[in-house]
């Protein structure tokens, strides 16, 4: 049976790195005919802009002053999501190790979070107004960005499973160092969970899905079912 797309549903999917958020969110959005937003890419984009423009990412004041300068545009087609910074395609540059190592510091700056949160809310609002609906993935979507989302899902997985997945995504020497990858993930968790502004946390009304022992297809099926059940309950 073909899946029927729910109308204007807002789905928030949160969780730490390596839990399958991006792959799951894109697949669910595509299957249900919804838009898709990778909020982490937006924070990576502003971090990349800071690095490229010589802003010291360890200087919170300098980052705050420059935060409003870059123009970040996110494409929300789940089959081909895009992100540009000042009109330039940033989809590749934002995935470098340098950006990864500095994004937590930049995203912890309150001025950055305020600007990016407003951008995320405007994108979700537009999807709702156009009766398309959207799956928004990140770390503070259900708690801060879209607390009134129709469905909130929090993906988790063991540190070992997350490290193995992330190592598989990396190339060259990085891919062989599972211990270093695990340590980097745990450090990112600590930074994201410990920041004062919009820390990584599970919303009180979120559904927790542990992906440790699940295949990607199983996770997608689980989330699609949750969305369909939520929409059926709204009718």
N, CA, C and O of each residue as an XYZ file, in Angstrom:
940
protein
N       0.844     -1.196      0.000
C       0.000      0.000      0.000
C       0.882      1.249      0.000
O       1.847      1.332      0.759
N       0.552      2.205     -0.840
C       1.328      3.434     -0.911
C       1.037      4.311      0.294
O      -0.115      4.472      0.696
N       2.090      4.876      0.866
C       1.931      5.732      2.038
C       1.282      7.047      1.645
O       1.686      7.674      0.666
N       0.273      7.470      2.409
C      -0.415      8.729      2.152
C       0.253      9.825      2.956
O       0.436      9.678      4.164
N       0.618     10.910      2.318
C       1.324     11.994      3.000
C       0.402     12.741      3.937
O      -0.660     13.202      3.520
N       0.787     12.872      5.201
C      -0.001     13.662      6.138
C       0.124     15.133      5.792
O       1.147     15.556      5.254
N      -0.898     15.919      6.093
C      -0.914     17.327      5.715
C      -0.330     18.213      6.801
O      -0.796     18.214      7.940
N       0.704     18.970      6.428
C       1.290     20.005      7.282
C       1.754     19.505      8.648
O       1.749     20.274      9.609
N       2.144     18.274      8.756
C       2.646     17.750     10.022
C       4.058     18.287     10.266
O       4.867     18.374      9.342
N       4.340     18.641     11.509
C       5.665     19.100     11.889
C       6.288     18.033     12.789
O       5.783     17.753     13.876
N       7.383     17.447     12.328
C       8.049     16.378     13.061
C       9.444     16.841     13.480
O      10.242     17.263     12.643
N       9.730     16.760     14.766
C      11.038     17.141     15.298
C      11.809     15.874     15.650
O      11.333     15.051     16.432
N      12.997     15.719     15.073
C      13.830     14.562     15.372
C      15.160     15.050     15.935
O      15.947     15.684     15.231
N      15.402     14.751     17.204
C      16.618     15.177     17.885
C      17.475     13.981     18.260
O      17.051     12.831     18.153
N      18.691     14.280     18.701
C      19.579     13.232     19.168
C      21.019     13.586     18.886
O      21.289     14.478     18.082
N      21.952     12.907     19.531
C      23.376     13.176     19.323
C      23.875     12.638     17.994
O      23.140     11.961     17.275
N      25.123     12.938     17.669
C      25.731     12.478     16.418
C      25.814     10.954     16.369
O      26.022     10.297     17.390
N      25.648     10.406     15.170
C      25.831      8.979     14.974
C      24.621      8.123     15.282
O      24.713      6.895     15.274
N      23.479      8.756     15.556
C      22.278      7.975     15.870
C      21.428      7.707     14.625
O      20.440      6.974     14.683
N      21.823      8.308     13.505
C      21.073      8.094     12.266
C      20.046      9.164     11.978
O      19.136      8.945     11.180
N      20.172     10.315     12.610
C      19.176     11.381     12.436
C      18.992     11.799     10.978
O      17.873     11.848     10.467
N      20.107     12.096     10.323
C      20.017     12.625      8.964
C      19.431     11.609      7.992
O      18.498     11.917      7.250
N      19.975     10.407      7.999
C      19.496      9.373      7.079
C      18.029      9.055      7.337
O      17.238      8.918      6.404
N      17.679      8.940      8.605
C      16.298      8.635      8.966
C      15.364      9.777      8.578
O      14.314      9.547      7.978
N      15.740     10.992      8.916
C      14.880     12.146      8.658
C      14.627     12.346      7.169
O      13.494     12.592      6.755
N      15.674     12.242      6.371
C      15.511     12.408      4.926
C      14.609     11.325      4.342
O      13.736     11.605      3.520
N      14.830     10.092      4.774
C      14.042      8.983      4.240
C      12.573      9.083      4.645
O      11.682      8.829      3.835
N      12.327      9.452      5.889
C      10.946      9.594      6.370
C      10.243     10.721      5.612
O       9.097     10.576      5.188
N      10.943     11.842      5.449
C      10.357     12.972      4.733
C      10.029     12.589      3.292
O       8.960     12.926      2.784
N      10.946     11.887      2.640
C      10.726     11.492      1.254
C       9.552     10.518      1.140
O       8.741     10.619      0.219
N       9.470      9.586      2.073
C       8.414      8.576      2.013
C       7.038      9.177      2.269
O       6.043      8.726      1.702
N       6.983     10.195      3.124
C       5.700     10.799      3.479
C       5.393     12.067      2.683
O       4.364     12.705      2.905
N       6.268     12.429      1.771
C       6.015     13.607      0.951
C       6.161     14.915      1.703
O       5.473     15.889      1.399
N       7.062     14.943      2.692
C       7.265     16.131      3.507
C       8.552     16.840      3.105
O       9.383     16.274      2.395
N       8.713     18.076      3.558
C       9.970     18.784      3.392
C      10.947     18.282      4.461
O      10.556     17.551      5.371
N      12.206     18.676      4.345
C      13.227     18.197      5.273
C      14.207     19.327      5.575
O      14.629     20.054      4.676
N      14.564     19.465      6.849
C      15.526     20.497      7.232
C      16.588     19.924      8.158
O      16.284     19.383      9.221
N      17.842     20.055      7.730
C      18.995     19.652      8.532
C      19.503     20.898      9.248
O      20.240     21.694      8.668
N      19.110     21.066     10.508
C      19.504     22.274     11.232
C      20.986     22.274     11.584
O      21.603     23.331     11.711
N      21.552     21.079     11.740
C      22.974     20.994     12.034
C      23.807     21.575     10.906
O      24.862     22.162     11.145
N      23.332     21.410      9.672
C      24.051     21.949      8.519
C      24.104     23.470      8.587
O      25.070     24.082      8.130
N      23.068     24.078      9.156
C      23.055     25.535      9.269
C      24.118     26.016     10.255
O      24.782     27.023     10.011
N      24.276     25.303     11.359
C      25.311     25.668     12.315
C      26.703     25.399     11.728
O      27.648     26.143     11.988
N      26.816     24.348     10.948
C      28.077     24.076     10.278
C      28.379     25.177      9.258
O      29.527     25.588      9.085
N      27.329     25.640      8.593
C      27.507     26.672      7.569
C      28.010     27.977      8.172
O      28.911     28.612      7.624
N      27.436     28.370      9.283
C      27.892     29.617      9.900
C      29.292     29.442     10.481
O      30.070     30.395     10.516
N      29.617     28.239     10.934
C      30.971     27.961     11.424
C      31.974     28.047     10.281
O      33.045     28.637     10.424
N      31.619     27.457      9.153
C      32.491     27.513      7.969
C      32.717     28.957      7.541
O      33.829     29.336      7.173
N      31.655     29.763      7.591
C      31.784     31.176      7.217
C      32.755     31.886      8.160
O      33.586     32.680      7.720
N      32.647     31.601      9.440
C      33.547     32.220     10.422
C      35.003     31.865     10.118
O      35.874     32.735     10.124
N      35.257     30.591      9.855
C      36.611     30.127      9.563
C      37.133     30.788      8.286
O      38.253     31.297      8.242
N      36.300     30.766      7.259
C      36.688     31.320      5.963
C      36.980     32.812      6.031
O      37.828     33.325      5.301
N      36.266     33.504      6.917
C      36.422     34.948      7.016
C      37.328     35.393      8.155
O      37.342     36.564      8.534
N      38.076     34.450      8.690
C      39.091     34.795      9.674
C      38.583     35.165     11.051
O      39.290     35.826     11.812
N      37.380     34.758     11.384
C      36.843     35.020     12.723
C      37.314     33.924     13.669
O      37.190     32.740     13.356
N      37.844     34.299     14.801
C      38.317     33.334     15.790
C      37.107     32.647     16.423
O      36.366     33.268     17.185
N      36.911     31.388     16.113
C      35.724     30.682     16.600
C      35.766     30.432     18.103
O      34.752     30.074     18.701
N      36.928     30.617     18.712
C      37.046     30.461     20.166
C      36.706     31.758     20.892
O      36.603     31.777     22.119
N      36.533     32.834     20.143
C      36.204     34.146     20.702
C      34.710     34.376     20.559
O      34.242     34.813     19.508
N      33.957     34.081     21.617
C      32.504     34.172     21.559
C      32.021     35.573     21.176
O      31.032     35.712     20.456
N      32.702     36.592     21.647
C      32.291     37.957     21.328
C      32.468     38.257     19.840
O      31.607     38.878     19.218
N      33.585     37.813     19.279
C      33.840     38.026     17.859
C      32.813     37.279     17.014
O      32.332     37.800     16.008
N      32.483     36.068     17.425
C      31.481     35.273     16.715
C      30.120     35.952     16.794
O      29.395     36.002     15.801
N      29.769     36.471     17.959
C      28.484     37.134     18.157
C      28.357     38.363     17.262
O      27.301     38.604     16.677
N      29.432     39.135     17.157
C      29.422     40.348     16.340
C      29.234     40.025     14.864
O      28.566     40.766     14.142
N      29.825     38.917     14.415
C      29.772     38.556     12.995
C      28.581     37.674     12.627
O      28.343     37.421     11.446
N      27.836     37.207     13.616
C      26.799     36.195     13.385
C      25.764     36.568     12.333
O      25.296     35.701     11.596
N      25.401     37.835     12.253
C      24.330     38.247     11.344
C      24.812     38.493      9.913
O      23.997     38.771      9.034
N      26.101     38.397      9.668
C      26.651     38.732      8.347
C      26.383     37.704      7.257
O      25.975     38.097      6.163
N      26.587     36.411      7.490
C      26.369     35.442      6.412
C      24.890     35.231      6.105
O      24.045     35.268      6.998
N      24.595     35.010      4.833
C      23.231     34.692      4.401
C      23.165     33.194      4.123
O      23.763     32.703      3.165
N      22.435     32.480      4.965
C      22.356     31.028      4.860
C      20.988     30.622      4.328
O      19.955     31.024      4.864
N      20.996     29.827      3.275
C      19.744     29.374      2.653
C      19.744     27.857      2.587
O      20.666     27.250      2.042
N      18.700     27.247      3.148
C      18.596     25.787      3.162
C      17.516     25.312      2.197
O      16.367     25.748      2.278
N      17.889     24.417      1.285
C      16.904     23.783      0.421
C      16.285     22.620      1.175
O      16.998     21.893      1.867
N      14.982     22.424      1.060
C      14.293     21.435      1.891
C      13.736     20.232      1.129
O      12.823     19.561      1.609
N      14.276     19.964     -0.037
C      13.888     18.774     -0.792
C      14.645     17.592     -0.192
O      15.873     17.556     -0.278
N      13.954     16.622      0.413
C      14.659     15.505      1.071
C      15.512     14.668      0.128
O      16.470     14.031      0.566
N      15.181     14.661     -1.149
C      15.957     13.864     -2.101
C      17.236     14.583     -2.516
O      18.168     13.952     -3.014
N      17.287     15.889     -2.315
C      18.482     16.659     -2.690
C      18.566     17.924     -1.845
O      18.446     19.027     -2.378
N      18.772     17.783     -0.528
C      18.849     18.968      0.337
C      20.096     19.787      0.003
O      21.160     19.231     -0.270
N      19.954     21.087      0.030
C      21.083     21.963     -0.295
C      21.282     22.987      0.803
O      20.395     23.227      1.621
N      22.469     23.590      0.808
C      22.716     24.710      1.712
C      23.751     25.619      1.071
O      24.808     25.176      0.622
N      23.418     26.905      1.042
C      24.333     27.885      0.474
C      24.648     28.953      1.512
O      23.847     29.237      2.402
N      25.831     29.535      1.375
C      26.245     30.638      2.241
C      26.673     31.780      1.325
O      27.620     31.655      0.548
N      25.966     32.878      1.432
C      26.221     34.024      0.553
C      26.192     33.611     -0.917
O      26.972     34.100     -1.733
N      25.273     32.697     -1.232
C      25.102     32.260     -2.609
C      26.030     31.153     -3.062
O      25.921     30.689     -4.197
N      26.936     30.719     -2.209
C      27.883     29.669     -2.566
C      27.458     28.320     -1.991
O      27.018     28.241     -0.844
N      27.588     27.268     -2.785
C      27.263     25.920     -2.319
C      28.242     25.524     -1.213
O      29.451     25.458     -1.433
N      27.705     25.265     -0.031
C      28.559     24.936      1.118
C      28.382     23.499      1.576
O      28.898     23.120      2.628
N      27.667     22.699      0.811
C      27.361     21.332      1.239
C      28.609     20.485      1.474
O      28.617     19.641      2.369
N      29.647     20.694      0.695
C      30.888     19.956      0.883
C      31.780     20.548      1.964
O      32.182     19.840      2.887
N      32.095     21.839      1.863
C      32.984     22.480      2.835
C      32.551     22.366      4.289
O      33.402     22.333      5.179
N      31.249     22.305      4.552
C      30.800     22.281      5.948
C      31.026     20.928      6.612
O      30.832     20.796      7.821
N      31.429     19.930      5.847
C      31.619     18.584      6.411
C      33.076     18.276      6.722
O      33.407     17.133      7.038
N      33.948     19.265      6.640
C      35.364     19.017      6.927
C      35.579     18.813      8.421
O      34.744     19.205      9.236
N      36.701     18.199      8.772
C      37.021     17.958     10.176
C      37.218     19.266     10.919
O      36.892     19.361     12.102
N      37.750     20.280     10.237
C      37.955     21.576     10.891
C      36.635     22.174     11.347
O      36.526     22.679     12.464
N      35.637     22.115     10.484
C      34.317     22.628     10.856
C      33.730     21.792     11.987
O      33.174     22.331     12.943
N      33.857     20.473     11.874
C      33.334     19.576     12.901
C      33.931     19.890     14.271
O      33.231     19.853     15.283
N      35.211     20.196     14.297
C      35.891     20.447     15.565
C      35.528     21.793     16.189
O      35.753     22.010     17.379
N      34.969     22.695     15.387
C      34.690     24.041     15.888
C      33.207     24.398     15.966
O      32.845     25.438     16.516
N      32.358     23.544     15.420
C      30.939     23.890     15.354
C      30.286     23.988     16.733
O      29.383     24.804     16.922
N      30.716     23.180     17.694
C      30.102     23.240     19.025
C      30.341     24.596     19.680
O      29.444     25.156     20.309
N      31.564     25.123     19.527
C      31.893     26.419     20.124
C      31.072     27.530     19.497
O      30.561     28.402     20.200
N      30.945     27.502     18.181
C      30.176     28.537     17.483
C      28.691     28.430     17.813
O      28.035     29.441     18.065
N      28.163     27.211     17.813
C      26.730     27.027     18.058
C      26.333     27.301     19.500
O      25.147     27.431     19.805
N      27.315     27.388     20.387
C      27.012     27.683     21.788
C      26.836     29.180     22.035
O      26.351     29.574     23.096
N      27.220     30.013     21.080
C      27.097     31.458     21.234
C      25.622     31.849     21.132
O      24.991     31.577     20.111
N      25.060     32.479     22.163
C      23.624     32.802     22.175
C      23.137     33.568     20.949
O      22.047     33.299     20.445
N      23.923     34.505     20.471
C      23.513     35.294     19.305
C      23.381     34.422     18.058
O      22.502     34.639     17.225
N      24.260     33.443     17.945
C      24.195     32.510     16.822
C      22.930     31.669     16.921
O      22.210     31.499     15.937
N      22.665     31.150     18.104
C      21.495     30.289     18.279
C      20.206     31.068     18.027
O      19.263     30.538     17.440
N      20.165     32.324     18.471
C      18.963     33.130     18.254
C      18.693     33.318     16.767
O      17.563     33.144     16.311
N      19.720     33.670     16.017
C      19.573     33.894     14.584
C      19.188     32.623     13.836
O      18.282     32.633     13.003
N      19.885     31.531     14.140
C      19.609     30.279     13.439
C      18.244     29.718     13.840
O      17.538     29.150     13.006
N      17.876     29.872     15.092
C      16.563     29.402     15.543
C      15.445     30.139     14.812
O      14.460     29.524     14.404
N      15.589     31.429     14.647
C      14.585     32.216     13.913
C      14.487     31.744     12.467
O      13.395     31.663     11.905
N      15.635     31.432     11.870
C      15.652     30.929     10.501
C      14.923     29.590     10.418
O      14.118     29.366      9.514
N      15.213     28.704     11.370
C      14.574     27.382     11.380
C      13.065     27.487     11.563
O      12.309     26.783     10.893
N      12.626     28.348     12.453
C      11.189     28.516     12.687
C      10.482     29.066     11.457
O       9.352     28.677     11.160
N      11.141     29.968     10.745
C      10.521     30.546      9.548
C      10.364     29.485      8.461
O       9.366     29.478      7.741
N      11.336     28.598      8.342
C      11.262     27.528      7.343
C      10.145     26.553      7.693
O       9.386     26.135      6.819
N      10.042     26.191      8.969
C       8.988     25.271      9.402
C       7.612     25.909      9.238
O       6.662     25.244      8.826
N       7.505     27.187      9.557
C       6.227     27.892      9.439
C       5.773     27.943      7.981
O       4.590     27.785      7.678
N       6.730     28.166      7.091
C       6.388     28.229      5.668
C       5.904     26.868      5.171
O       4.964     26.792      4.379
N       6.542     25.800      5.633
C       6.121     24.455      5.226
C       4.713     24.164      5.718
O       3.919     23.535      5.018
N       4.405     24.624      6.925
C       3.072     24.416      7.480
C       2.033     25.231      6.733
O       0.948     24.735      6.430
N       2.363     26.481      6.434
C       1.442     27.363      5.727
C       1.120     26.847      4.330
O       0.009     27.016      3.828
N       2.109     26.216      3.716
C       1.919     25.688      2.369
C       1.362     24.267      2.387
O       1.282     23.607      1.351
N       0.976     23.801      3.585
C       0.360     22.478      3.771
C       1.239     21.344      3.268
O       0.737     20.321      2.802
N       2.561     21.529      3.365
C       3.486     20.477      2.941
C       3.972     19.644      4.131
O       4.186     18.439      4.003
N       4.144     20.286      5.277
C       4.684     19.586      6.429
C       6.190     19.458      6.302
O       6.740     19.645      5.217
N       6.864     19.138      7.405
C       8.322     19.085      7.374
C       8.872     18.217      8.501
O       8.297     18.145      9.588
N       9.985     17.565      8.224
C      10.741     16.840      9.238
C      11.976     17.690      9.528
O      12.781     17.954      8.634
N      12.119     18.111     10.775
C      13.243     18.965     11.165
C      14.128     18.191     12.124
O      13.671     17.740     13.174
N      15.395     18.038     11.762
C      16.309     17.277     12.624
C      17.369     18.177     13.222
O      17.832     19.127     12.591
N      17.748     17.859     14.462
C      18.770     18.656     15.120
C      19.043     18.167     16.525
O      19.010     16.967     16.798
N      19.315     19.113     17.418
C      19.634     18.771     18.803
C      18.730     19.471     19.813
O      18.658     19.058     20.970
N      18.044     20.520     19.387
C      17.167     21.244     20.314
C      15.834     21.587     19.663
O      15.187     22.563     20.042
N      15.425     20.788     18.687
C      14.207     21.109     17.941
C      12.965     20.939     18.810
O      12.122     21.834     18.886
N      12.859     19.783     19.466
C      11.676     19.523     20.288
C      11.624     20.335     21.562
O      10.541     20.583     22.092
N      12.783     20.756     22.067
C      12.824     21.494     23.327
C      12.785     23.000     23.145
O      12.196     23.702     23.968
N      13.401     23.516     22.082
C      13.547     24.962     21.923
C      12.980     25.513     20.617
O      12.185     26.454     20.626
N      13.386     24.933     19.514
C      13.012     25.502     18.212
C      11.528     25.334     17.916
O      10.841     26.299     17.582
N      11.037     24.104     18.041
C       9.630     23.814     17.714
C       8.983     23.018     18.850
O       8.637     21.850     18.670
N       8.819     23.644     20.015
C       8.250     22.924     21.161
C       6.806     22.478     20.952
O       6.307     21.625     21.685
N       6.128     23.055     19.948
C       4.741     22.673     19.668
C       4.649     21.712     18.483
O       3.573     21.539     17.910
N       5.764     21.090     18.113
C       5.768     20.140     16.991
C       4.745     19.036     17.234
O       4.508     18.637     18.373
N       4.141     18.549     16.153
C       3.124     17.502     16.279
C       3.695     16.222     16.867
O       3.026     15.521     17.626
N       4.930     15.927     16.510
C       5.574     14.707     17.004
C       7.046     15.000     17.263
O       7.731     15.588     16.427
N       7.524     14.582     18.435
C       8.924     14.756     18.792
C       9.548     13.377     19.009
O       9.030     12.553     19.762
N      10.652     13.155     18.342
C      11.347     11.880     18.436
C      12.792     12.138     18.836
O      13.435     13.047     18.310
N      13.300     11.341     19.764
C      14.688     11.473     20.205
C      15.397     10.163     19.926
O      15.102      9.140     20.545
N      16.339     10.199     18.986
C      17.094      8.996     18.632
C      18.319      8.857     19.527
O      19.026      9.831     19.786
N      18.556      7.655     19.990
C      19.730      7.373     20.812
C      20.421      6.123     20.265
O      19.870      5.398     19.436
N      21.624      5.895     20.745
C      22.378      4.681     20.402
C      23.582      4.646     21.323
O      23.996      5.676     21.856
N      24.142      3.466     21.508
C      25.331      3.356     22.356
C      26.483      4.115     21.713
O      26.510      4.315     20.499
N      27.438      4.539     22.547
C      28.600      5.262     22.031
C      29.383      4.403     21.046
O      29.915      4.906     20.057
N      29.450      3.107     21.322
C      30.189      2.198     20.449
C      29.536      2.109     19.066
O      30.218      2.158     18.042
N      28.215      1.979     19.053
C      27.504      1.883     17.778
C      27.619      3.178     16.990
O      27.792      3.158     15.772
N      27.525      4.289     17.678
C      27.627      5.592     17.017
C      29.011      5.806     16.433
O      29.151      6.318     15.322
N      30.030      5.416     17.178
C      31.405      5.572     16.698
C      31.653      4.705     15.463
O      32.313      5.134     14.517
N      31.121      3.493     15.483
C      31.300      2.594     14.345
C      30.636      3.164     13.097
O      31.186      3.077     12.000
N      29.449      3.750     13.268
C      28.753      4.339     12.128
C      29.499      5.546     11.604
O      29.675      5.703     10.396
N      29.938      6.397     12.515
C      30.616      7.612     12.097
C      31.964      7.301     11.456
O      32.357      7.967     10.498
N      32.673      6.307     11.964
C      33.950      5.914     11.371
C      33.743      5.429      9.946
O      34.581      5.658      9.074
N      32.625      4.759      9.718
C      32.320      4.286      8.374
C      32.058      5.414      7.410
O      32.198      5.241      6.199
N      31.673      6.586      7.931
C      31.388      7.739      7.087
C      32.659      8.518      6.765
O      32.710      9.253      5.778
N      33.692      8.353      7.605
C      34.918      9.110      7.422
C      35.826      8.438      6.398
O      35.661      7.263      6.070
N      36.775      9.202      5.909
C      37.672      8.668      4.882
C      39.125      8.693      5.356
O      39.475      9.404      6.297
N      39.965      7.897      4.680
C      41.391      7.934      4.958
C      41.748      7.447      6.346
O      41.142      6.502      6.852
N      42.735      8.089      6.969
C      43.241      7.675      8.262
C      42.179      7.780      9.347
O      42.173      6.992     10.292
N      41.280      8.753      9.212
C      40.269      8.949     10.245
C      39.388      7.723     10.398
O      38.957      7.401     11.505
N      39.122      7.044      9.311
C      38.210      5.911      9.322
C      38.739      4.737     10.128
O      37.959      3.895     10.573
N      40.049      4.663     10.324
C      40.639      3.516     11.011
C      40.737      3.711     12.519
O      41.028      2.762     13.247
N      40.500      4.913     12.989
C      40.688      5.194     14.408
C      39.340      5.263     15.124
O      38.808      6.345     15.374
N      38.802      4.091     15.446
C      37.490      4.014     16.076
C      37.491      4.655     17.461
O      36.531      5.325     17.841
N      38.574      4.447     18.214
C      38.656      4.999     19.570
C      38.640      6.525     19.543
O      37.977      7.168     20.358
N      39.374      7.088     18.601
C      39.413      8.549     18.490
C      38.052      9.090     18.086
O      37.627     10.139     18.569
N      37.366      8.374     17.197
C      36.033      8.793     16.764
C      35.062      8.766     17.931
O      34.261      9.684     18.106
N      35.138      7.703     18.731
C      34.269      7.596     19.900
C      34.529      8.731     20.875
O      33.590      9.330     21.400
N      35.804      9.032     21.119
C      36.158     10.110     22.038
C      35.650     11.451     21.530
O      35.164     12.273     22.307
N      35.764     11.671     20.223
C      35.297     12.920     19.628
C      33.778     13.069     19.780
O      33.273     14.160     20.042
N      33.065     11.958     19.613
C      31.610     11.986     19.767
C      31.218     12.318     21.206
O      30.309     13.112     21.444
N      31.912     11.705     22.155
C      31.609     11.943     23.560
C      31.917     13.386     23.950
O      31.201     13.983     24.754
N      32.977     13.939     23.383
C      33.314     15.337     23.655
C      32.255     16.258     23.066
O      31.882     17.260     23.677
N      31.774     15.914     21.877
C      30.716     16.709     21.252
C      29.437     16.619     22.079
O      28.746     17.619     22.269
N      29.124     15.424     22.571
C      27.947     15.254     23.429
C      28.038     16.159     24.653
O      27.077     16.840     25.011
N      29.202     16.155     25.285
C      29.396     16.941     26.503
C      29.247     18.424     26.215
O      28.636     19.157     26.994
N      29.807     18.867     25.095
C      29.720     20.280     24.736
C      28.285     20.678     24.427
O      27.818     21.727     24.869
N      27.581     19.833     23.661
C      26.209     20.161     23.273
C      25.240     20.075     24.453
O      24.312     20.877     24.565
N      25.462     19.106     25.322
C      24.575     18.933     26.473
C      24.851     19.952     27.571
O      23.962     20.298     28.349
N      26.090     20.428     27.625
C      26.475     21.324     28.702
C      26.365     22.798     28.404
O      26.540     23.617     29.307
N      26.079     23.169     27.155
C      25.997     24.593     26.848
C      24.786     25.218     27.536
O      23.770     24.557     27.750
N      24.907     26.484     27.873
C      23.855     27.179     28.614
C      22.622     27.450     27.752
O      21.492     27.375     28.236
N      22.841     27.764     26.482
C      21.737     28.106     25.594
C      21.293     26.902     24.778
O      22.076     26.348     24.006
N      20.051     26.499     24.943
C      19.451     25.393     24.182
C      20.325     24.144     24.129
O      20.742     23.736     23.045
N      20.610     23.531     25.270
C      21.442     22.320     25.269
C      20.739     21.130     24.631
O      19.513     21.091     24.527
N      21.537     20.171     24.211
C      20.989     18.919     23.696
C      20.249     18.229     24.835
O      20.832     17.948     25.882
N      18.966     17.959     24.626
C      18.163     17.298     25.660
C      16.910     16.712     25.010
O      16.463     17.186     23.966
N      16.360     15.696     25.629
C      15.143     15.092     25.123
C      13.938     15.806     25.715
O      13.852     15.980     26.931
N      13.019     16.217     24.871
C      11.802     16.869     25.339
C      10.995     15.891     26.184
O      11.027     14.682     25.952
N      10.277     16.421     27.161
C       9.509     15.572     28.059
C       8.451     14.739     27.357
O       8.087     13.663     27.832
N       7.951     15.236     26.218
C       6.898     14.510     25.497
C       7.426     13.849     24.226
O       6.653     13.515     23.328
N       8.744     13.662     24.152
C       9.339     13.014     22.975
C       9.287     11.498     23.106
O       9.258     10.955     24.210
N       9.276     10.832     21.969
C       9.350      9.372     21.921
C      10.811      8.993     21.700
O      11.415      9.389     20.703
N      11.370      8.235     22.619
C      12.773      7.830     22.487
C      12.873      6.543     21.677
O      12.170      5.567     21.939
N      13.758      6.562     20.692
C      13.976      5.387     19.851
C      15.464      5.037     19.911
O      16.304      5.795     19.426
N      15.784      3.892     20.505
C      17.162      3.430     20.607
C      17.508      2.677     19.328
O      16.931      1.628     19.043
N      18.453      3.218     18.559
C      18.785      2.637     17.261
C      19.972      1.682     17.293
O      20.411      1.200     16.249
N      20.490      1.407     18.483
C      21.703      0.604     18.610
C      21.615     -0.722     17.860
O      22.527     -1.081     17.116
N      20.532     -1.436     18.055
C      20.384     -2.776     17.474
C      19.496     -2.791     16.235
O      19.129     -3.859     15.747
N      19.152     -1.618     15.729
C      18.249     -1.545     14.581
C      18.996     -1.198     13.299
O      19.982     -0.461     13.324
N      18.519     -1.733     12.182
C      19.048     -1.325     10.887
C      18.416      0.020     10.538
O      17.419      0.421     11.137
N      19.000      0.705      9.571
C      18.438      1.991      9.153
C      17.006      1.826      8.668
O      16.145      2.648      8.982
N      16.746      0.770      7.907
C      15.383      0.539      7.406
C      14.398      0.345      8.553
O      13.259      0.805      8.477
N      14.825     -0.324      9.602
C      13.951     -0.543     10.752
C      13.654      0.765     11.484
O      12.534      0.991     11.942
N      14.667      1.620     11.588
C      14.468      2.911     12.236
C      13.496      3.755     11.422
O      12.591      4.378     11.976
N      13.684      3.773     10.110
C      12.803      4.540      9.224
C      11.370      4.055      9.355
O      10.442      4.854      9.478
N      11.197      2.737      9.329
C       9.853      2.153      9.450
C       9.208      2.538     10.776
O       8.018      2.847     10.832
N      10.003      2.515     11.840
C       9.506      2.867     13.164
C       9.024      4.313     13.197
O       7.942      4.598     13.710
N       9.821      5.220     12.652
C       9.475      6.636     12.683
C       8.281      6.932     11.781
O       7.403      7.712     12.149
N       8.244      6.317     10.610
C       7.098      6.505      9.714
C       5.812      6.073     10.414
O       4.788      6.749     10.320
N       5.875      4.945     11.113
C       4.702      4.458     11.844
C       4.267      5.442     12.922
O       3.074      5.684     13.105
N       5.231      6.005     13.628
C       4.918      6.984     14.672
C       4.234      8.220     14.082
O       3.278      8.743     14.655
N       4.728      8.676     12.945
C       4.131      9.853     12.295
C       2.710      9.541     11.845
O       1.793     10.334     12.057
N       2.537      8.385     11.225
C       1.210      8.016     10.727
C       0.217      7.854     11.876
O      -0.947      8.236     11.749
N       0.666      7.293     12.986
C      -0.212      7.136     14.145
C      -0.589      8.498     14.723
O      -1.730      8.710     15.133
N       0.357      9.402     14.752
C       0.081     10.753     15.261
C      -0.949     11.459     14.379
O      -1.876     12.093     14.883
N      -0.785     11.350     13.090
C      -1.712     12.003     12.163
C      -3.089     11.371     12.224
O      -4.099     12.068     12.122
N      -3.138     10.063     12.388
C      -4.427      9.386     12.481
C      -5.171      9.854     13.720
O      -6.396      9.975     13.706
N      -4.429     10.118     14.796
C      -5.027     10.570     16.034
C      -5.537     12.001     15.976
O      -6.374     12.398     16.787
N      -5.024     12.793     15.002
C      -5.463     14.176     14.873
C      -6.746     14.303     14.076
O      -7.415     15.334     14.135
N      -7.094     13.262     13.330
C      -8.281     13.343     12.464
C      -9.567     13.261     13.292
O     -10.664     13.313     12.735
